[in-house]
Amino acid sequence: MSESAKKLFVKTYGCQMNVYDSERMAAALAPKGYSRTETPEDADLILLNTCHIREKAAEKVYSELGRLNPLKQSNPDLRIGVAGCVAQAEGEEILSRAPGVDLVVGPQVYHRLPKMLEQVQAGERPLETDFPEEDKFDHLPDWAATRKSPTAFLTIQEGCDKFCAFCVVPYTRGAEVSRPAGRVEQEARQLAERGVVEITLLGQNVNAYCDVDGVTLAGLVDRLSKIEGLQRIRYTTSHPNDMADDLIDAHAREEKLMPYLHLPVQSGSDRILKAMNRKHTAAEYLALIERIRAARPDMAFSGDFIVGFPGETDEDFEATLRIVEQVRYAHAYSFIYSPRPGTPAAGREDVPQDVKSERLQRLQALIKQYQVEFQENLVGRTLPVLLEKPGRNPGQMTGKSPYLTAVHLDAPKSLAGSIVDVRITASAPNSLSGELVG
């Protein structure tokens, strides 16, 4: 392959952090002549940016690699790499089971990809899954110059020290590390100068953010809110135990901080929460919700729930349904528990699959009920909507409400990147419709 005009295809699994990491990988490879393509058939290099959270994550990666084998056979110059949390967890096993894989790289060392490709060209199959001693944020590329969207993700924290019994993140992403506030602010300014209106601050445990100078997430929000052109700030994902007073106060005073908070609880049962090593009770979580709502009355919440955690009884599950009824989430994600090798819960006696499936259906029906209720309550209101891109129909634009709900409306393309007042006229299953005001 030449040093120019090479094509990169990245398939991203899982969380928003992985979406951000995919951009990091693309930016790291851009100086080597790689540009993104949307089809693997056109690619010179395919990277699978994997997630280890969902059920049978590793097997899904191996299945995808099997589907890519014909491309490799028809194009011997095609390079295939596995990145992300499955790469971190599986390591040598991937190289052993999938001979078509040329490289395996963990989420801490994406800056080494250009060097790894040189090793591949030399006939090696490099594996990089260590946790380097240098600051993991030292090697973030500058992609602000090519930013074309009015929204952007910005990683400020990685890793987690909570060690929930079901979770692999502490093992695949390492301990909590916070990026210096000055460097976050610098990148945010660069993004704003290039037209980014909304920034989402990312971290595995983002509200645990605290840099070496003691700047907390609330302090960082205060600094970013002063950036000219930046009009919206979001952050995800949060842990209830790190929802500090100063951050709650920030929601009360800072209009740029959006009234939508993803705050996972996982279960409504204190017994299960203890088994999960969550270190909070259902009552403490509900009290926190009330404190946040007192600070920001229009706050909408989303959450995460695990159904069928080892030992979960009918009574435990009913407690989860009760917490959904009390919070009335605008949106929530729910999953059937599946063991992750190496986690404390992996060896515990599992709940029967049919029981887990029945509980999940009941939980999702209740979550959907409150999502529909939340969206229907927005009909007739006028909301500020950030227009992002053309919609599916001619003359249509798609944007986001303050509550992260997609909004479709007739509007000229020239308004892309603008925040406009929209009267909400209808609610669909996962979106809203509206019309421009004025």
N, C-alpha and C positions, 0 to 999 in steps of 0.2 A: 504494500500500500504506500502511496505517496504521502508527503507531509502536508498535503492540502486536499481540500474537497472530500474529506471523509465524513461519513454519516454515522451518527450515534442514535441508537434507539434505547430508551430507558423505560422499563415497565415498573411502575411504582405500586407497591402494596401498602395498605395500612394507613398510618396516621399522617397528620399534617407535617410532623417532623420529617417523615420520609419524603414528602413532596418537596420540602425545603432542601433536604439532602440530595435529591435528584438534581435540583438546580445547582447545588454545589459541585456535583460530579461533572455536570455539563460544562460549568464555568472553568473547572480545573483542566478539562480536556480541550477547551476552545483554542488555547495557544498552540495545540498540536494539530489544529486544522479540522477539528470535529465540530459539526453542526447537527442540531437535532433533526430527526425524522420521525414521522408518526407511524411508520410501517416497518416492522422487522425485516421484511424482504428487501428493503432498500439499504439496510445497515451494513457498515463495515465492523461495527462493534455493538453488541447487545449487552446491556447491563440489567439484571433483575435486582431491583432494590427491595429487599424482602422485609417482612414483618413476622415476628414470632408470637404475636398475641392471639391470633385466631386459631380455631381448631384445625389440627393436622396441617399446620403451616409448612413444615418441612416437606411433607409428602406432596403438597401442592406445588412447591418449587421444583421437586424432581419431576413431577408430571409436566410442568411447563418446559423444563429442559428436554424432556422426551419429545415434545412437540416441536422444539427448535432443531432437533437432530437432522431432519431432512435439509434444512437451510445450510447447516454446517457441511453436510455431505456434498451438496451441490456447489458450495463456495468454500473451498479449503482456506481461503484468506480471512474468512469471517472469524472474529474473536467474540467469545462469550464469557461474561463475568458474572459472578454472584456477589451482591453487596448486601449490606443491612444486617438486621438482627439474626436472621437464620444463618447467614454467613458467619457471624460472630459465634453462634452457638454450635454450628455443625463443623466448620473448619475443614479439617483433613477428610472428614467423612464425605463431603461434597466432591472433593477431588478424586476420592476413591470410587464413589458410586457413579459419578458422571464424567466419563472420560472426555466428553466434548467441552467441558468447562476449562477455560484457559487461565482464569485467575479468580481468587476469592479475597474479598476485602471487607473488613469490618467498618462500622460507622465512625470510628475515631480517626481513621487514616485515609480519607478520600483524597487528600492532597498528594498522596503517593501514587495515584493512578497513572500519571504519565510515566513515571519510572517503572512501574509494574508492566506497562505495555512494552517498554524497551526490553524487559526481561522475557516477555512472551516472544518477542521477535527473535530473541537469542535462543529460543527453544526451551525456556523454563516455564513452569506453571506456578507462579508466585502465590503465596498465602500470607496475608497481612491482617492479623486479628488481635494484635497486641494493644495495650493501653499505653501510649507513649508518655514519657515524662514531661515533654514540652506542653505548653498550653494548647489545648485542642482547638482553640479559636484563633491561634496564630496564623493559620493557613487558609482562612476563609477567603475565597476569591472575591473580587469586586465585580459583581454583575449589575450594579446599579446603572452603569452607563448604557446598558442595552434593555433596560426595563421598559416594557410597553403597556403594562397593565396599571390601572389606578390603585390596585391593591398589592400588598407584598407580605410575605412571611419574613420574620426576622428572629433567628434563634438567639436567645439570651441566656439559656441555661440548658445543661444536659445532665443526664444521670438521675439516680434516685437513691436515697438512703432509707426508704421506708420498709423495704423488704416485706411487702404483702405476700402472703403465703402462696398466692396463685400466679405471681408475676415474675417474668424473666428479665425485666428491664435492668435491675441492679447488676445482673450478670452479663448482659449484652451491651449496656451503655455505660456501666461503671458508676462511681460515686457522683454525688451532686457537685457540679462545677458551674460557677456563674461567670459570665463574660463581663469584663470591666465596663462600667456604665459609660465612660467617655467614648469607648469604641462603638458601643451600641448607638449612642447619640450621633456619632459621626456618620455611621452608615445610614441611620434614619434621615439625617439631613440630606445626604446624597440622593436617597430615594425620593424625598420630597421635592428636591430641586429638579428631578426628572419626571415629575407629574404624579407620583404616588400620593394618594389622598388618605388611604387607610392602611395601617400596619397592624398585623397580628403578631404579638410577641409569643414565641414558642419555647416550651421546655417540657421535659417529661414530668417535672414537678415545678411548674413555672413560678408559683407564688412562694416557693422557697428561695427565690432569687435574693442574693445578698453578695455584692462584690467585695473585693479586698478592702475597699474603703468604707464598707458598711452601708452602701446605698441599697435600700430595699426595693422591691418592685414598686411600691407606692412612690418612693423617691425618684425612681426611673421614669415612671409615668409623669410625674411633675415636670421633669426635665424635657421629656419628649413633647409634652403638651405645648411647650413654648416655641416649637419649630414652626416657622411660617409655611403654610401650605398643607401641613399635616392636619387633617380634620377629624380623623377617627382613630382610636386606639382600642385594640382588643388583646386578650391574652388567653392562652390555653396550654396545657391542661392543669387544673389546680387540685390540691389536696385539702380537705376540710381542716386538717390540723395546722395548716400554714396560712389560713385566712386571717391575717393579723389586723389589729385595730386600725393601723395607719392605712392599710389597703381598703378596708371598709369605708373609712373616712374619705379616701380618694374618690370612691364612687359617689359620695354625697356632693363633693365640691367640683369635680372635674367633668365638664360637659363632654369633652372629647372621649372620655372613657365610656364605651358603649354599655347600655343597660341589658347585657346578655352575658351570663356566666355559666360556664361548664364546670359543675362541681360534683364529681362522682361520689356516690355513697356506697354502691355495690350491693348492699343488703339492708333490709329494715329490721333484721333480727340482731339483738345484742350478742346472742350466743354465736351466731355465724360471724358477725363482725370481729369478735374476739378470736375465733378460729382463723379468720383471714389475716389477723395481725394488723387490723386497721387502726387501732388505738383511739377510737372514738365510739360513742354510743349513738343510737338512733335519736335519743332525746337531745344530745349535744349537737348533732347535725341539724335537727329541726330548730333549735334555739339559734344556731348560726344563720340559718335561712331567714329567720325573723329579724335578726339584727341587720342583715344586709338589706332586707326589704324596708326596714325603718329608715335606713340611710338613703336608699334609692327606691321609692315606692313603685316605679315602673319597671323594676328589674324582672327579667325573665330568666328562667333556669333551664339548663339541660343537665343530663346525668348519665351515668353508666350503671348497669345492673348485671350481676352474674346469677344465673338461675341454676340450681342443682349443685351448689358447692357441696363437697363431701360432708355428710351429716345433716344436710338441710331437711327438716321435717315439714309437714303440711303447715304446722303452726309458724315455723320460721318463714315460710313463703307467704303466708297471710300477713305477716308483719311487713314484708316488702311491699305488698299491695297497699297496705295502709299508709306507708310513707309516700307512695306515689299519689294517693288520694289527698294527703295533707299538703304536699308541695305543689301539685298540679303543674308538672313540667311542661314547658312549651315544646320540648323535644327531649328524647332520651334514646340511648343505645342499650340494647339488651342482648345477652349472649348466654348460651348454654355453657356451663363449665366443662372444660376439657383440660386434662393434666398437662403440665409443661415439665419435661424432664429436668431434674435438678432443683425444682422448687419444693418447698416444704410440704405442700399439699399433694404432691404427685403420687405419693404412696398410700394415701388414705382411701378408705372404702368409698366407692363412688355411688351416687344415686342412680337408680335404673334409668336407662335412656328414655323409655316411654313416659316416665314420670317427669323427667326434665323437659321433654318436648311439650307435654300438656301444660306444664307450668309456664313455659315460655309463651305459648299461645295466649294464655290468660293475661300475662303481664303485658304483652305487646298490644293486646286489645285495649287494655286500660290506658296505657301510654298514648295510644292513638286517639282515644276519646278526649284526653286533655289537650293533645296537640290540635285537634280539630276545634275544640272549644276556644283555645287561645287564638287561633287564626281567625275564627269567625268573629271574635270580639274586636278584631282590628278593622273589620269591614265598616266603612263609613267614616273612619278616622283619616286624618291627613298626616302622613309620615314623611320625614326626610329620607330619600332613597338615593343611594350612590349608584349611578348608571355605569355599568361596566362594559357591556358588549352587546352587539346586535342579537336579537332574539331569533327564534326559528322562523317567524313569519315576516314578510316584507314590511318595513316601516316600524318594526317592533324593536324595543330595547329591553335588556334584562339588567336588573340591579339588585341591591341588597338593602333591606330595611335595617334599622338599628338592632333588630332582634335576629339578624342573620337569615331572615326568611327571603327567599327569592321572590322578586316582584317583576311582573311582565306588564309592559305598557307601550302604547304608541308614542314614539318620540324620535326626533331626528338624531342621526349618528353623531352630529356635531356636539351633542350634549354628553358624549362619553367622557367619564372622568369627573362629571359634575354631580353635586348633590342637589336634588330638586325636590320640591314638595309634590307629593303624589296622594291623591285621594284613593283609598282602597275601595274597590267596587265589588270584589268577589274573592272567595277562598277556594283553592283547589287542594288536593291531597297533600302536596308538598310545596305549594307556592301560593302567591297572591296575584291578583290582577288589579290594575289601577289606571288612573288617568291623571295627566299633568294638571296641576292647579295653576291658573293664571297663564 
